Amino acid sequence: MCSAPILDAYSLPGDRLRWVVPCCFCCRLHIHAAEAGHRTPHCSGRTGPADGYTLALAGPATPDILRRLRQQGWSFGRGGRG
């Protein structure tokens, strides 16, 4: 049996509760609780792996990730989707 893939997760400025994850399965960004470990993917259309993936903190979100996150309609630093 294959183990769940490990994906890099990035911390958000002013938000210690959530991490952003660039998904290599659907090419979108997902938001997960700020804790390393196994997660169920948020991919729409079930494009993610059936057994989920594992998150590992890679550092703070890059400017490109923050830009993409805003394009997807997310806000950060105030605790919500905006």
C-alpha positions, 0 to 999 in steps of 0.5 A: 500500500502506498503512503499518502503524498507529503505536500508543502504547507505555508503559514499565512501572515497574521493567521496562526490557525490556518495554512495554505496548501498548493494542491498538485492534484487540482492546481488550486490552493486549499486551506487547512488547520495549521497542524502537520499531519494527514488531511482529506483533500478539498479538491472539487470533482474528486481529483485528489488522492483517495487516501488524502495527503500529509502536510508539512510546514515549508515556511511562510507563504510566498508573494505568489501564493498570497496573490493566488489565494486572493484571486480565489477569493480568500482573505487572511489576517482577519480570520475569514474567507472574503 
